[in-house]
Amino acid sequence: QGEEKVPYLVLVIDELADLMMAGFDEVEHALCRLAQLARATGIHLIVATQRPSVDVVTGLIKANFPTRISFAVTSQVDSRTILDMGGAEKLLGRGDMLYMPTEAAKPKRLQGCYVSDAEVERLVYFWSSQQREEAAALKIEEFAIPLTGAGRGGFPEDPLLDAAKQLAQEHKHISTSYLQRRLHIGYPRAARLMEQLEEESIKGEEG
């Protein structure tokens, strides 16, 4: 059609548990939303965690990631969290894995091989050399909406800033965790609100 093709993107999350601790609701919603639309737009998601508990790998996340891989785990509970069945607790480690594709009723047992850093670098170099043409770098500025009233660090003014100001005026000392509890928001957003409050000389005590 003569239109510029969008490149394939691979998004890798090395430790999901760390993100879920920072902002459970926000991360779960964003990840599931991305998983629902990624296939149609050429985005591939690889999400990993060393803590396969139900508060990290939630039911909503599992529903949007039908293809799963489990390495050796310590208990049958962890195996069920990942694969919806036991078996991973019996794996031997060192690359021994169970692979559950979308269309399969039972997982397949595979052996993953060790790949050194040097081999990874050679593979990346090979892939890079196969490019037919150099894709133009995307400039975020071209797609960004001009922000008005941006605070320190370039963040736009949060709609909850007025509510945070009111809390700061009512209480002598406030903290990031206090804003989380009172405004029902995640840690990253509460931390940005604290920065904006400090920018406007509304003093708070970091907690």
C-alpha positions as CSV (number, residue, x, y, z in Angstrom):
1,Q,0.0,0.0,0.0
2,G,3.0,2.3,0.1
3,E,2.7,3.0,3.8
4,E,5.6,2.7,6.2
5,K,5.5,-0.5,8.1
6,V,5.5,-0.5,11.9
7,P,8.4,-2.5,13.3
8,Y,7.8,-5.5,15.6
9,L,8.4,-4.8,19.2
10,V,9.4,-7.2,22.0
11,L,8.6,-6.0,25.6
12,V,10.5,-7.9,28.3
13,I,9.6,-7.6,32.0
14,D,12.4,-9.3,33.9
15,E,10.7,-9.2,37.3
16,L,7.0,-8.6,37.5
17,A,6.9,-8.8,41.3
18,D,8.9,-5.6,41.6
19,L,6.4,-3.7,39.5
20,M,3.4,-5.1,41.3
21,M,4.8,-4.0,44.6
22,A,5.2,-0.5,43.2
23,G,1.7,-0.1,41.9
24,F,-0.5,-3.2,41.9
25,D,-3.7,-1.9,40.3
26,E,-1.9,0.4,37.8
27,V,0.5,-2.3,36.6
28,E,-2.2,-5.0,36.4
29,H,-4.5,-2.8,34.3
30,A,-1.8,-1.5,32.0
31,L,-0.3,-5.0,31.4
32,C,-3.6,-6.6,30.7
33,R,-4.7,-3.8,28.4
34,L,-1.4,-4.1,26.5
35,A,-1.7,-7.9,26.2
36,Q,-5.2,-7.6,24.8
37,L,-4.0,-5.2,22.0
38,A,-0.4,-6.3,21.5
39,R,-1.1,-9.2,19.1
40,A,-2.9,-7.0,16.6
41,T,-0.1,-4.4,16.6
42,G,3.0,-6.6,16.4
43,I,4.0,-6.3,20.1
44,H,5.3,-9.4,21.8
45,L,5.3,-9.6,25.6
46,I,7.7,-11.7,27.7
47,V,6.9,-11.4,31.4
48,A,9.0,-13.2,34.0
49,T,9.0,-13.5,37.8
50,Q,10.9,-15.4,40.5
51,R,7.9,-15.2,42.8
52,P,4.9,-17.0,41.2
53,S,2.4,-16.2,43.9
54,V,-1.2,-15.2,43.3
55,D,-0.6,-11.6,44.3
56,V,1.9,-11.3,41.4
57,V,0.5,-13.6,38.8
58,T,-3.1,-12.7,39.2
59,G,-6.0,-14.4,37.6
60,L,-6.6,-11.5,35.3
61,I,-3.0,-11.5,34.1
62,K,-3.1,-15.3,33.6
63,A,-6.2,-15.0,31.4
64,N,-4.4,-12.6,29.1
65,F,-1.2,-14.8,28.9
66,P,-2.3,-18.2,27.7
67,T,1.2,-19.4,26.7
68,R,3.3,-20.1,29.8
69,I,6.7,-21.6,30.7
70,S,7.6,-22.8,34.2
71,F,11.0,-23.7,35.4
72,A,11.6,-25.7,38.6
73,V,9.5,-24.3,41.5
74,T,9.5,-25.3,45.2
75,S,5.8,-26.4,45.6
76,Q,2.8,-27.7,43.7
77,V,1.0,-24.4,44.7
78,D,3.5,-22.4,42.6
79,S,3.2,-24.8,39.7
80,R,-0.6,-24.5,39.8
81,T,-0.2,-20.7,39.8
82,I,1.7,-20.8,36.6
83,L,0.4,-23.8,34.7
84,D,-3.0,-24.4,36.4
85,M,-1.7,-27.9,37.2
86,G,1.1,-29.6,39.2
87,G,4.4,-30.9,37.8
88,A,6.8,-28.0,37.8
89,E,7.8,-28.9,41.4
90,K,9.3,-32.1,40.1
91,L,11.6,-30.5,37.5
92,L,15.3,-30.9,37.9
93,G,16.5,-27.4,37.4
94,R,19.3,-26.2,35.1
95,G,17.0,-25.4,32.2
96,D,14.4,-28.2,32.8
97,M,11.1,-26.6,32.0
98,L,7.4,-27.2,31.2
99,Y,6.0,-25.4,28.2
100,M,2.3,-24.8,27.9
101,P,1.3,-23.5,24.5
102,T,-2.2,-22.1,23.8
103,E,-3.6,-25.0,22.0
104,A,-2.2,-27.8,24.2
105,A,-4.1,-29.6,26.9
106,K,-1.0,-30.7,28.7
107,P,2.4,-29.0,29.0
108,K,5.4,-30.2,27.1
109,R,8.7,-30.9,28.9
110,L,11.7,-29.1,27.3
111,Q,15.3,-28.5,28.1
112,G,16.6,-25.0,27.9
113,C,20.3,-24.5,26.9
114,Y,22.7,-22.2,28.5
115,V,23.5,-19.1,26.4
116,S,26.6,-17.1,27.4
117,D,26.8,-13.3,27.1
118,A,29.2,-13.6,24.2
119,E,26.6,-15.7,22.3
120,V,23.9,-13.2,23.0
121,E,26.0,-10.4,21.6
122,R,26.8,-12.4,18.4
123,L,23.1,-13.2,18.0
124,V,22.1,-9.5,18.4
125,Y,24.8,-8.5,15.9
126,F,23.5,-11.1,13.4
127,W,19.9,-9.8,13.8
128,S,21.1,-6.2,13.4
129,S,23.0,-7.1,10.2
130,Q,19.8,-8.5,8.6
131,Q,18.0,-5.2,8.6
132,R,17.0,-4.2,5.1
133,E,17.0,-0.5,6.0
134,E,17.7,1.6,9.0
135,A,14.5,2.5,10.7
136,A,14.2,6.2,11.6
137,A,14.4,6.8,15.3
138,L,11.1,7.8,16.9
139,K,11.1,11.1,18.6
140,I,8.8,11.2,21.6
141,E,8.5,15.0,21.1
142,E,6.6,14.5,17.9
143,F,3.9,12.5,19.5
144,A,3.7,14.2,22.9
145,I,0.8,16.5,23.7
146,P,2.0,19.9,24.9
147,L,1.7,20.0,28.6
148,T,0.5,23.1,30.6
149,G,1.4,23.5,34.2
150,A,4.0,20.9,34.2
151,G,5.8,20.5,37.4
152,R,9.4,19.5,38.3
153,G,10.7,16.6,36.2
154,G,8.4,17.5,33.3
155,F,5.3,15.8,34.8
156,P,1.9,17.3,34.0
157,E,-0.1,18.6,36.9
158,D,-2.0,15.7,38.5
159,P,-5.8,16.1,38.7
160,L,-5.5,15.0,42.4
161,L,-3.0,17.7,43.2
162,D,-5.7,19.9,44.7
163,A,-6.8,17.1,47.0
164,A,-3.2,16.5,48.0
165,K,-2.8,20.2,48.8
166,Q,-5.8,20.0,51.0
167,L,-4.4,17.0,52.9
168,A,-1.1,18.9,53.3
169,Q,-2.8,21.9,54.7
170,E,-4.9,19.8,57.2
171,H,-1.9,17.8,58.5
172,K,1.4,19.1,59.5
173,H,3.4,16.2,58.1
174,I,2.3,14.0,55.2
175,S,4.1,11.2,53.5
176,T,4.0,9.3,50.2
177,S,2.4,6.3,51.9
178,Y,-0.2,8.6,53.5
179,L,-1.2,9.9,50.1
180,Q,-1.4,6.4,48.8
181,R,-3.9,5.4,51.5
182,R,-6.0,8.6,51.4
183,L,-6.2,9.0,47.6
184,H,-6.2,5.3,46.8
185,I,-3.4,5.5,44.3
186,G,-0.2,3.6,43.6
187,Y,3.3,4.6,44.9
188,P,4.6,6.1,41.7
189,R,1.7,8.5,41.4
190,A,1.9,9.4,45.1
191,A,5.6,10.1,44.8
192,R,5.0,12.4,41.9
193,L,2.4,14.3,43.9
194,M,4.9,14.7,46.7
195,E,7.4,16.2,44.3
196,Q,4.8,18.6,43.0
197,L,3.8,19.6,46.5
198,E,7.5,20.2,47.4
199,E,7.8,22.2,44.2
200,E,5.1,24.5,45.5
201,S,6.7,24.7,48.9
202,I,4.1,22.6,50.6
203,K,6.3,20.7,52.9
204,G,5.8,17.0,53.5
205,E,7.8,14.4,55.3
206,E,8.9,11.5,53.0
207,G,7.8,8.2,54.3
